[in-house]
């Protein structure tokens, strides 16, 4: 019909042709107006994105086309506000500034949780919490049936630590959403921000508690039913005191189904010196080394430090010291810089200067991105413990591998998206591994995973001197925002 009108030059057909043009122009103005109005939250319901999608399909006009990542050329991070939020969150602490202490389900932890939820809501995110306090804030995409993209980290802090570990990944994620909203971007897949519960093992001795449960750890769900802290307060009672009454029930309701999210990406300070030393803006994490934790106890006879003769002694303390040196030897013998081992706890009983230790307890952390190499080191440590006990005539009463988590590899599609984001933002970057482990290690069991590192001062972390500049944080937020945009549209 349109072809016939175009080929006929009669005055009547010319009039019809003008009417068709006017109709098309009116339709375009209507769609444009609808899109403009929908950009203001609160005027329409959450069905506005579906309306836009329907109008796109009806009209053939690609309303969302101008918001593809390549068009996000000017990403504006509100660095001043973000730094103020980091500083304000640091005030929720059980130790004086500049240190931060924020223990799971403590009063300060509850205040920090409320602060994060308020910021999520101010950013227009729909907020929900699960039974153990993992907090989710969602920005609905215009194709809600697609699995969402998830980003976030934690805000709990070990005693006398700093204010950037984990926090940059939560507050930075909220700001990344704000950045995309200010740019006019409309997500295809929904974008979610998460604050994980208890990444640090300070209260119940369990690291990454929230993400382990999200990853479906049946063993942990059962263990928490009988877990108590140093004050003999049960996990369920502690959770109840923080407002999570459902934590007394079946924790399997926290589990996420594999594939529930299309991607997970975490922004984090490096906690190492490499990026700062090299003057590189961004680290693109390719793998996360996984830890194994070992508890070892030697028992001897003890005795008086002056009266017991040296040839007659069964010194549990010296057995422990010898094993500590053996840990160092076996790690170095692995031949890889990625293999590390630490004796982080050494307790002697009775702990008196004039008493030979009758018992020595060690706790050992060893980790690697190569699981078999790490496990070989563990076996060598065990053999050394047996040999030392026999030689020193003490009893090896405990050798327990508490956890032996597998390492995790970042997903190639996520690392590529992150590298592209760095290139488009003209930021230097390098591929690197994470020797510290994070909630990302366990989220890799739920969905494809990736991490973004930013430099931190001298690599300091878990101490008050921990610091990242506002410029480095802003760069990380920009890369995160652009990566989220790419993943949302995939």
Secondary structure as GFF3:
##gff-version 3
##sequence-region A 1 490
A	DSSP	alpha_helix	2	7	.	.	.	ID=ss1
A	DSSP	alpha_helix	11	38	.	.	.	ID=ss2
A	DSSP	alpha_helix	48	59	.	.	.	ID=ss3
A	DSSP	three_ten_helix	65	67	.	.	.	ID=ss4
A	DSSP	three_ten_helix	69	71	.	.	.	ID=ss5
A	DSSP	alpha_helix	79	90	.	.	.	ID=ss6
A	DSSP	beta_strand	100	102	.	.	.	ID=ss7
A	DSSP	alpha_helix	107	122	.	.	.	ID=ss8
A	DSSP	beta_strand	126	129	.	.	.	ID=ss9
A	DSSP	beta_strand	135	139	.	.	.	ID=ss10
A	DSSP	beta_strand	148	154	.	.	.	ID=ss11
A	DSSP	beta_strand	157	161	.	.	.	ID=ss12
A	DSSP	alpha_helix	167	183	.	.	.	ID=ss13
A	DSSP	beta_strand	191	196	.	.	.	ID=ss14
A	DSSP	alpha_helix	209	214	.	.	.	ID=ss15
A	DSSP	alpha_helix	218	223	.	.	.	ID=ss16
A	DSSP	alpha_helix	235	241	.	.	.	ID=ss17
A	DSSP	three_ten_helix	245	248	.	.	.	ID=ss18
A	DSSP	three_ten_helix	251	254	.	.	.	ID=ss19
A	DSSP	beta_strand	261	269	.	.	.	ID=ss20
A	DSSP	alpha_helix	274	278	.	.	.	ID=ss21
A	DSSP	beta_strand	282	288	.	.	.	ID=ss22
A	DSSP	beta_strand	290	299	.	.	.	ID=ss23
A	DSSP	beta_strand	303	304	.	.	.	ID=ss24
A	DSSP	three_ten_helix	310	312	.	.	.	ID=ss25
A	DSSP	alpha_helix	316	333	.	.	.	ID=ss26
A	DSSP	beta_strand	340	349	.	.	.	ID=ss27
A	DSSP	beta_strand	355	356	.	.	.	ID=ss28
A	DSSP	beta_strand	359	368	.	.	.	ID=ss29
A	DSSP	alpha_helix	371	392	.	.	.	ID=ss30
A	DSSP	beta_strand	395	404	.	.	.	ID=ss31
A	DSSP	beta_strand	408	409	.	.	.	ID=ss32
A	DSSP	alpha_helix	412	424	.	.	.	ID=ss33
A	DSSP	beta_strand	429	434	.	.	.	ID=ss34
A	DSSP	alpha_helix	440	443	.	.	.	ID=ss35
A	DSSP	beta_strand	449	454	.	.	.	ID=ss36
A	DSSP	three_ten_helix	457	459	.	.	.	ID=ss37
A	DSSP	alpha_helix	470	488	.	.	.	ID=ss38
###
